[in-house]
Structure formats: structure tokens, C-alpha cells
């Protein structure tokens, strides 16, 4: 399984608009990774994706899973 995450500390406005309002695929709950807060997403194809980076297998309570960090496109002024 692959776990996709977006950084709440760096992209809170984008996550609020894109993930919670537009898409609705964000999961409630969070992951702390590299001393920042991340929100997990359950979609493999993100329409608001700017880029993503796999950091490889990471241990979770349920076992090791691939962790993919995502950066969303920036909000435009009218959104």
C-alpha cells in the first residue's frame, strides 16, 4: 500500500480548498513526519498535484508502507 501525504504546515490554505472542499479525499487524522504535520490522502491521482516524492518504506503501526510526499499547486487569488 502507498500512503500519500500533504504538508499541513506549509500548505494549509491549499489543503483546505483542494483536499477538503474540492476533492474530499483527505483522511481525518494526521501523520507527524520530519517534525511537521501531514494529512494523508486516499486518492492515487490528485488533480491539484504539483509534484510528489516517494521517500520509500516507512514504518507505521500497521506495518511498513511506501510514503509519498505531495506538493499541491498554489492557490490562485480568486480561489
C-alpha positions as CSV (number, residue, x, y, z in Angstrom):
1,X,0.0,0.0,0.0
2,X,1.1,3.6,-0.7
3,X,0.4,6.4,1.8
4,X,0.1,9.8,0.1
5,X,0.5,12.9,2.4
6,X,0.3,16.7,2.0
7,X,2.1,19.1,4.4
8,X,-0.4,20.9,6.6
9,X,2.3,23.3,8.0
10,X,3.3,24.5,4.5
11,X,0.1,24.3,2.5
12,X,-2.9,24.7,4.9
13,X,-4.8,27.1,2.5
14,X,-4.4,24.7,-0.4
15,X,-5.3,21.7,1.7
16,X,-8.4,23.4,3.0
17,X,-9.6,24.4,-0.5
18,X,-8.4,21.5,-2.7
19,X,-8.5,18.5,-0.3
20,X,-11.4,19.2,2.0
21,X,-13.7,21.4,-0.3
22,X,-13.0,20.4,-3.9
23,X,-11.8,16.8,-3.7
24,X,-13.0,15.4,-0.4
25,X,-10.4,12.6,-0.4
26,X,-8.4,13.8,2.5
27,X,-8.5,11.5,5.6
28,X,-9.2,12.8,9.0
29,X,-6.1,12.4,11.2
30,X,-2.5,13.3,10.7
31,X,1.0,12.0,10.5
32,X,4.0,13.6,12.0
33,X,7.0,13.1,9.7
34,X,10.2,15.1,9.8
35,X,8.9,17.3,12.6
36,X,5.9,18.6,10.5
37,X,2.2,17.8,10.3
38,X,1.0,15.9,7.2
39,X,-2.5,14.9,6.2
40,X,-3.0,11.6,4.5
41,X,-4.9,11.4,1.2
42,X,-6.6,8.3,-0.2
43,X,-6.5,9.2,-3.9
44,X,-3.8,8.0,-6.2
45,X,-4.4,10.6,-8.9
46,X,-4.5,14.1,-7.5
47,X,-6.0,16.8,-9.8
48,X,-4.2,19.5,-7.8
49,X,-0.8,17.9,-7.7
50,X,2.3,20.0,-8.5
51,X,4.8,17.2,-7.7
52,X,5.4,14.2,-5.5
53,X,8.3,12.4,-4.0
54,X,8.5,8.8,-2.6
55,X,10.6,8.6,0.5
56,X,10.5,4.8,0.4
57,X,9.2,2.3,3.0
58,X,8.3,3.9,6.4
59,X,7.2,2.0,9.5
60,X,3.5,2.6,10.6
61,X,1.5,0.8,13.3
62,X,0.1,-1.5,10.7
63,X,3.5,-2.3,9.1
64,X,5.8,-0.7,6.6
65,X,4.2,1.3,3.8
66,X,5.6,3.4,0.9
67,X,5.3,7.1,1.9
68,X,4.8,9.6,-0.9
69,X,5.1,13.3,-0.1
70,X,2.9,15.6,-2.2
71,X,3.1,19.3,-3.0
72,X,-0.1,20.9,-4.3
73,X,-0.3,23.6,-6.8
74,X,-0.5,27.1,-5.2
75,X,-3.9,28.7,-4.8
76,X,-4.8,31.4,-7.3
77,X,-6.1,34.8,-5.9
78,X,-9.7,34.0,-6.9
79,X,-9.9,30.6,-5.1
